[in-house]
Amino acid sequence: MVGAFRPQTLQQALDIRGSRMTTLFAGGSDLMVRHRSWSGIPPALPAPALMIGHIEELRNISADGDTLRIGACATLGEILGHPAVPDYVRLPLSRMASPSIRAIATLGGNIANASPAGDSLPMLYALDARLELRSCSHTEEVDVADFIGGPGRTILEDDQILTRIHIPLAQFTHLLFEKVAGRRANSIAKLSLYVVARISGPRVEEVRVAFGAVAPTVVRNREAEALLARTEAAHLPGRVEQVKACYAPLITPIDDQRSTREYRRDVALGLLERFLLGLR
């Protein structure tokens, strides 16, 4: 039998979390797969489930000044339907799973799962998202890049809950999210690329690039982004090879049942090149 707690408030959840070992359970779309057992046998969770997906304090979505704040237990469907959420946040979420999965899967769960192929992660890395972590005794904020240490590994302590995602709002003129997978939806990414850019007149003011599923964690290179910033758009073709050379050592994919390392590397760099050559 799988034991479970179902607190009614965030404070109750924190109290339980701080007093015993638990397995956080929001939507469960990743968790139930990770801990699945034989047919007809309940999943073998490592500790009693702490059900938090229903707690309203963890589902709020709001735009406060220059920051979008998303409760960690807001479902992907709720985020997609909220008027405060900009298109550059919506796009990768709309490509995740199927409508039925998006109705239960949460953004916080996709982050905490820490899969290299997590569809939301390149977007969150590129947008400099910060995560609010709470325990009974303190609250802290960390960069999403510092939160994830590798496949399935995060810095979340046993007494902490990921409560909110803070995404700085910005103005972009160009947006790209490419997910290469066996199917358009309901499929794990072979690789993904998320790019946002801002062009003012003939000048490229800013470009942010993040690759998913090509390394143990999301790949972002601020030095390469600096090569592209404040450049005449007409001069970008002359910098493409230099920029690709910056990313090449960081793109270290694996061979698995979905694809090969050579395919992932070549397609990732090819998608970036195509975007940059078309940037006007």
GINOR-V518872 format. One record per helix or strand of 3 or more residues. SS is the DSSP state (~ for helix, > for strand). FROM is the first residue (numbers start at 1). TO is the last residue. Records with the same first field share a line. If there is no record, write none. Layout:
SS->FROM-TO / FROM-TO
This chain:
~->10-19 / 31-34 / 56-58 / 76-80 / 87-94 / 99-102 / 107-113 / 121-126 / 144-147 / 222-228 / 233-248 / 261-277
>->23-25 / 49-51 / 61-64 / 67-71 / 130-134 / 139-143 / 148-150 / 161-168 / 174-180 / 191-200 / 203-212
